[in-house]
Amino acid sequence: MESFQISLNAVLPLFIYMAVGYLAKVRNLLDDRDVGRFNKVVFNVFLALSVFQAVYSSDLSTAVKPRLMLYTVLGVLAEFLFGLAVAKVTATRRNQKGVIIQGIFRSNFTLIGMSIASVLVPYEDIAPVAILGAVVIPEFNILAVIALSLYGGDNVRPKDVLLRIVKNPLILATAAGVVCLVLKIRFPESVEKAITSMAGAASPVMLFLLGAFFHFDTLAKFAKQITAVTVFKLIINPAVFLTAGYLLGFRGMEFAALISVFASSAAVSSFTMSQQMGGDADLAGDIVVMTSILSCFTLFFWCVLFRNLGAF
């Protein structure tokens, strides 16, 4: 029950933010065009600062787990390939493919990774999870940009895809964070506080806008795509990569980090990114909502199963 409560506490705030956004739309405080404009600001400012802050605040000199990092990077790449196969079978329009791919491989590590890991293994140093985030979050962003650039609303040339990747605010933010780490560049405390505060606003605002954009009538419209993504995201991916991680000997905080990467719901930022890069925003929003709802129960299952097996 403790595992279930942790999962619930991690997921319930997502519903509250989305519910407030939906109520704001019902009260005509904003419409879909407003959501599009606000999402552009969130994507280029708040989300970029959130990515930068996640990398900038990492301490690469301690708690680096090369084996864990390598396994996670390869696992996410494998999920990306799963997504390509699923998108080819289930997508009915070109701009759905990138959304489906992203929904399958990109998890909510940023929002729930630290909280879940700290409770599952309360007596171990959580630093490996934070350090893993400095690796997996840029990987998520790069692969998402590639997927959405390849399968946006229009056909694009390889040169255009590369240009989109280079110019993407999240890629630029990641690169800036890495430069600061490598060169040991530190900002004044007042600047760091401002960055941290603005970065912290990214997730609540994204969820609020997602709720305001959500349409119940699209759930039936995208039933095939949502079902496929949800099954892979919450059942098949965890079954494959958590089991393999367990057999490879990952235990304790390392295994808790794997749960955060491979068993959590689709990333909230995938909705914002899809809308800004020509993907099917309706489908992206529905995927985030459904996987967030169901992940509370699937996380409970995976946590209890592997706790009984002695993984943590």
C-alpha positions in Angstrom: 0.0 0.0 0.0 2.9 2.3 0.6 4.0 1.9 -3.0 0.5 2.6 -4.2 0.3 5.8 -2.0 3.6 7.0 -3.4 2.3 6.4 -7.0 -0.9 8.2 -6.1 0.8 11.1 -4.5 3.0 11.5 -7.6 0.2 11.3 -10.1 -2.7 13.0 -8.3 -1.3 16.5 -8.6 -1.2 16.0 -12.4 -5.0 15.5 -12.4 -5.6 18.5 -10.2 -3.6 20.8 -12.6 -5.4 19.4 -15.6 -8.8 19.6 -14.0 -8.2 23.3 -13.2 -7.2 23.9 -16.8 -10.3 22.1 -18.1 -12.5 24.1 -15.8 -10.9 27.3 -17.1 -11.9 26.3 -20.6 -15.4 25.4 -19.5 -15.7 28.9 -17.9 -14.5 30.4 -21.2 -11.4 31.9 -19.6 -9.4 30.6 -22.6 -9.8 28.6 -25.8 -7.7 26.4 -28.1 -6.1 29.4 -29.7 -5.0 30.8 -26.3 -3.6 27.4 -25.4 -1.5 27.4 -28.6 -0.1 30.9 -27.8 0.7 30.1 -24.2 2.2 26.7 -25.2 4.6 28.6 -27.4 5.8 30.6 -24.5 6.1 27.6 -22.2 8.0 25.6 -24.8 10.5 28.3 -25.6 11.0 29.8 -22.1 9.8 27.8 -19.2 10.4 24.2 -20.5 13.8 25.2 -21.9 14.7 26.6 -18.5 13.5 23.5 -16.9 15.7 21.3 -19.1 18.7 23.7 -18.5 18.2 23.6 -14.8 18.0 19.8 -14.6 21.4 19.5 -16.3 23.0 22.6 -14.7 22.1 21.4 -11.2 23.6 17.9 -11.7 26.8 16.9 -10.0 28.7 14.7 -12.4 31.6 14.2 -10.0 29.6 11.9 -7.7 27.2 9.0 -8.0 28.0 8.4 -11.7 26.8 4.9 -12.6 28.2 4.2 -16.1 26.6 0.7 -16.3 23.2 2.1 -15.3 23.5 5.0 -17.7 24.5 2.7 -20.6 21.6 0.3 -20.0 19.1 3.2 -19.7 20.3 4.9 -22.9 20.2 1.7 -24.9 16.8 0.8 -23.4 15.3 4.2 -24.4 16.7 3.7 -27.9 15.0 0.3 -28.1 11.7 1.9 -27.0 12.2 4.4 -29.8 12.4 1.5 -32.3 9.3 -0.1 -30.7 7.6 3.2 -31.3 8.6 3.3 -35.0 7.0 -0.1 -35.5 3.8 0.7 -33.6 3.4 4.0 -35.4 3.7 2.4 -38.8 0.8 0.0 -37.9 -1.5 2.3 -36.0 -1.1 5.9 -37.3 -3.8 7.0 -39.7 -2.1 10.3 -40.5 1.5 11.3 -41.0 1.5 13.8 -38.1 0.4 11.0 -35.7 3.5 9.0 -36.1 5.9 11.2 -34.2 3.3 11.6 -31.4 3.0 7.8 -31.1 6.7 7.2 -31.1 7.2 9.9 -28.5 4.4 8.5 -26.4 6.0 5.1 -26.2 9.6 6.0 -25.3 9.4 9.4 -23.5 8.5 9.0 -19.8 7.5 11.4 -17.0 11.0 10.9 -15.3 11.3 14.7 -14.6 8.0 14.9 -12.7 8.0 11.7 -10.7 11.5 10.1 -10.9 13.0 11.6 -7.8 9.8 11.3 -5.7 9.2 7.7 -6.4 12.8 6.6 -6.0 13.3 8.5 -2.7 10.3 6.6 -1.2 11.0 3.2 -2.7 14.5 3.2 -1.3 14.5 5.8 1.5 17.8 4.9 3.0 20.0 5.2 -0.1 21.6 8.2 -1.7 19.3 9.5 -4.4 22.2 11.1 -6.4 22.3 8.4 -9.0 18.8 9.2 -10.0 19.6 12.9 -10.4 22.7 12.1 -12.4 20.8 9.7 -14.6 18.4 12.5 -15.3 21.2 14.5 -16.8 21.7 11.8 -19.4 18.2 10.5 -20.1 16.4 13.9 -20.3 18.6 15.1 -23.1 18.2 11.8 -24.8 14.4 12.1 -24.5 14.5 15.6 -26.0 16.8 14.7 -28.9 14.8 11.6 -29.9 11.5 13.5 -29.6 12.8 16.3 -31.8 13.9 13.7 -34.4 10.6 11.9 -34.3 8.5 15.0 -34.6 10.7 16.5 -37.2 10.6 13.4 -39.4 6.8 13.0 -39.0 5.5 16.5 -38.6 2.7 17.9 -40.6 4.7 18.1 -43.9 7.4 16.2 -45.6 10.8 17.6 -44.8 14.3 17.0 -46.2 17.1 15.5 -44.0 18.8 18.9 -44.0 15.6 20.5 -42.6 15.4 17.8 -39.8 19.0 18.5 -38.8 18.3 22.3 -38.7 15.2 21.8 -36.5 17.3 19.7 -34.1 20.1 22.2 -33.9 17.7 25.2 -33.4 15.3 23.4 -31.0 15.1 25.3 -27.7 15.3 22.1 -25.6 18.5 21.0 -27.5 20.0 24.4 -27.0 19.1 24.4 -23.3 20.7 21.0 -22.9 23.8 22.1 -24.6 24.0 25.2 -22.5 23.7 23.1 -19.3 26.4 20.8 -20.4 28.7 23.7 -21.2 28.1 25.1 -17.7 28.9 21.8 -16.2 32.1 21.1 -18.2 33.5 24.7 -17.8 32.2 24.9 -14.2 30.3 28.0 -14.9 28.1 29.0 -11.9 25.6 31.9 -11.8 25.1 34.2 -8.8 22.6 32.8 -6.3 19.9 35.3 -7.3 20.1 34.2 -10.9 20.0 30.5 -9.9 16.9 31.2 -7.8 15.2 32.9 -10.7 16.0 30.0 -13.0 14.8 27.4 -10.5 11.5 29.3 -9.9 10.8 29.7 -13.6 11.8 26.1 -14.3 9.5 24.9 -11.5 6.6 26.6 -13.2 7.0 24.6 -16.4 5.2 21.4 -15.3 2.2 23.0 -13.6 1.6 25.4 -16.5 2.0 22.6 -19.1 -0.6 20.4 -17.2 -2.9 23.4 -16.9 -2.8 24.0 -20.6 -3.2 20.3 -21.4 -6.4 20.3 -19.4 -7.6 23.4 -21.2 -6.9 21.7 -24.5 -8.4 18.3 -23.7 -11.5 17.1 -25.6 -13.4 14.0 -24.4 -14.8 13.3 -27.8 -11.3 12.5 -29.2 -10.8 9.5 -26.9 -13.1 7.4 -29.1 -11.6 8.9 -32.3 -8.0 7.8 -31.2 -9.0 4.6 -29.4 -6.7 2.4 -31.5 -3.6 4.7 -31.2 -4.2 5.4 -27.5 -4.7 1.7 -26.6 -1.5 0.7 -28.5 0.6 3.4 -26.8 -0.8 2.7 -23.4 -0.2 -1.0 -23.6 3.4 -0.5 -24.7 4.1 2.4 -22.3 2.7 0.9 -19.2 2.9 -2.9 -19.7 5.2 -4.1 -22.4 8.1 -1.7 -21.9 8.2 -2.2 -18.1 7.9 -6.0 -18.5 10.9 -6.1 -20.9 13.3 -3.5 -19.4 12.6 -3.9 -15.7 12.9 -7.7 -16.0 16.1 -7.4 -18.0 17.4 -4.8 -15.5 16.6 -7.2 -12.6 18.4 -10.1 -14.3 21.4 -7.9 -14.9 21.7 -7.3 -11.2 20.5 -3.7 -10.8 19.2 -3.3 -7.2 18.2 -0.6 -4.7 18.3 3.0 -6.0 19.5 1.9 -9.4 16.4 -0.2 -9.9 14.2 2.5 -8.5 15.7 4.8 -11.2 14.8 2.2 -13.9 11.2 2.2 -12.6 11.1 5.9 -13.1 12.3 5.7 -16.7 10.5 2.6 -18.0 7.3 2.4 -15.9 6.0 5.9 -15.6 3.4 7.7 -17.8 4.0 9.6 -21.0 5.9 12.9 -20.4 3.6 15.9 -20.0 6.0 17.9 -22.1 5.2 15.7 -25.1 1.9 17.4 -25.5 3.5 20.9 -25.6 6.3 19.7 -27.9 3.8 18.0 -30.3 1.7 21.1 -30.6 4.7 23.3 -31.3 6.3 20.9 -33.9 3.3 20.0 -36.1 2.3 16.8 -34.4 -1.3 15.8 -33.7 -1.8 17.7 -30.4 -5.2 16.1 -29.7 -3.7 12.6 -29.8 -0.7 13.7 -27.8 -2.9 15.2 -25.1 -5.1 12.1 -24.8 -2.0 9.9 -24.5 -0.7 11.9 -21.6 -4.0 11.9 -19.8 -4.7 8.2 -20.2 -1.2 7.0 -19.4 -1.2 9.4 -16.3 -4.5 7.9 -15.1 -3.6 4.3 -15.6 0.0 4.6 -14.5 -1.0 5.0 -10.9 -2.3 1.4 -10.9 0.5 -0.1 -13.1 3.2 1.6 -11.1 1.6 0.0 -8.0 1.8 -3.4 -9.7 5.5 -3.1 -10.8 6.6 -1.7 -7.5 5.0 -4.5 -5.5 6.2 -7.2 -7.8 9.8 -6.2 -7.8 9.9 -5.3 -4.1 8.8 -8.9 -3.4 11.6 -10.1 -5.7 14.1 -8.1 -3.6 15.0 -5.5 -6.2 14.8 -2.8 -3.6 
